[in-house]
Amino acid sequence: GLYRSFKENFEKLGGTVEAIKYDPKAKELSAEVRRLSDIVKGFGAGGDVGVLLISFEDDGVAALSAAREDPVLTSVVWLGTDGTAMSSKIIENAGDTALKVGGLMSTIFAPLPNPKKEDFDRRMREILGEAPDPYCYNIYDAAWVAALAILEAGVYDGEAIKKAIPEVASRYFGVSGWCLLDKAGDRAGGDYLVYKIAKTDKGLEWVMAGKYSLASDSVTWFIKE
């Protein structure tokens, strides 16, 4: 789904996309990475060519590790997604390569500040001793929307609850903000933070590089290099 959306939007901007599918359970991705290198070389590696890595932690590490000594792939910028954002595994196992390719800038959902979120943060810190992950807010609100949809339907029936969910979500403001859904049943939108791996006084760390605003459909960059 992420790939299809990226391809559609990037091609509208005049870009060209080629994809390599792989088994996310594979322990080793050297063959796929060699193909990727050939594709990038064919495009002509430079400032207008890059790699979008749509992966989770383990397969992301496998791809970056296989590209570690490739002069073509380490000369272009790589971008990640929420599957790689803030991953300690990537820093520990492929942080050097991620640094070479621009820090693997990766996006992660950013709930808007609101009193409900602040209270949720406080309670979770008391229970867990740390701040909740950004997607914890979504999971918490999803559980509430589901529970309220069951009450709205008045019967514990899948089809009835399914029909009630969009209406319940449209008027539910939770810890993650408004939960309005689009026609596909996905969240209608939201802001995103952009993180990248950078070298700091503490070593390699994920640092906030920018923020995407849905309202303005733009990115504000905090780190430009």
Summary of the structure (lengths in Angstrom):
residues: 225
radius of gyration: 20.0
end to end distance: 29.6
largest distance: 61.5
contacts: 612
relative contact order: 0.10
helix: 44%
strand: 19%
